[in-house]
Amino acid sequence: MNSEDEPSLMFLLLSHHKPEKLNRTIHIRIRGKHIYLCARCTGIWTGAISIFLAFFSGLYLPVWLYVLLLMVLPAPALVDWITQSCKIRESRNIIRTGTGFLLGVGWGLFLTSLARGMLHLFLIGLVIICIYTLLVYIIALKTNFLDNYF
């Protein structure tokens, strides 16, 4: 990769939106450089890091709550993304970031279950991920909303 491609690669990794959809990003200016961060991914990373810090600081959740959170937390981000992608409504960055945060907490719970050796919860999490993936696939087949991304 040559040095001319580096800014394009950074843009792709941080925002992964077409320039005409930069309204879906958080704009930061550092030393005169413009940085665009995907709003939902910013929420995801913030949520995941928050739950990692909480768990490694001693937070304990009962198994039933763990499973409930693994099932429920991804839903708002999924609904927001699908309704936006199907052009039912246009989301806003505050919603993208908030639902991303909830999704990030869910991902963090999923990964901490593995880190803590709670294999049964990790496997339950895998099943939940498969169900959500199947749901997105079915909706994508019915609505063709993924055509907007390719």
Summary of the structure (lengths in Angstrom):
residues: 150
radius of gyration: 17.3
end to end distance: 23.7
largest distance: 51.2
contacts: 406
relative contact order: 0.13
helix: 72%
strand: 8%
